[in-house]
Amino acid sequence: MVEAMMTEKCNCNNGGSYINGMLLGLVVGGALGVLLAPESGTKTRKKVRKVGDKYLAQGREVYDAASEKYEHARAMAKPVLDELEKSLGPLLELAKDASPEIKAQILEKVDSLVSDKFNS
């Protein structure tokens, strides 16, 4: 029985040794990390900020270019869309009261007209 109690104490010490070893490794690793770090935290933050600003500027350039292309495409499409609306307006008014079959035929015709207009 005494041996069993001593064995239990021994197992507890082994666990304590493991934790002590982990803590020692953590302290030594942290100290080495600070000693061997290539630059101070201030310099590292400045580098990170500089890279972030660079990518932010590139993102803005891409956004601006895409916005210009969108506005150009919108300006080019406006006269065509206005013409389609003018041409199809009366037809769409008639379609409101039409049967489902006639509505389907009208939609097919509109789709065909739009496709022809944009593909020419």
Secondary structure as GFF3:
##gff-version 3
##sequence-region A 1 120
A	DSSP	alpha_helix	2	36	.	.	.	ID=ss1
A	DSSP	alpha_helix	41	95	.	.	.	ID=ss2
A	DSSP	alpha_helix	100	119	.	.	.	ID=ss3
###
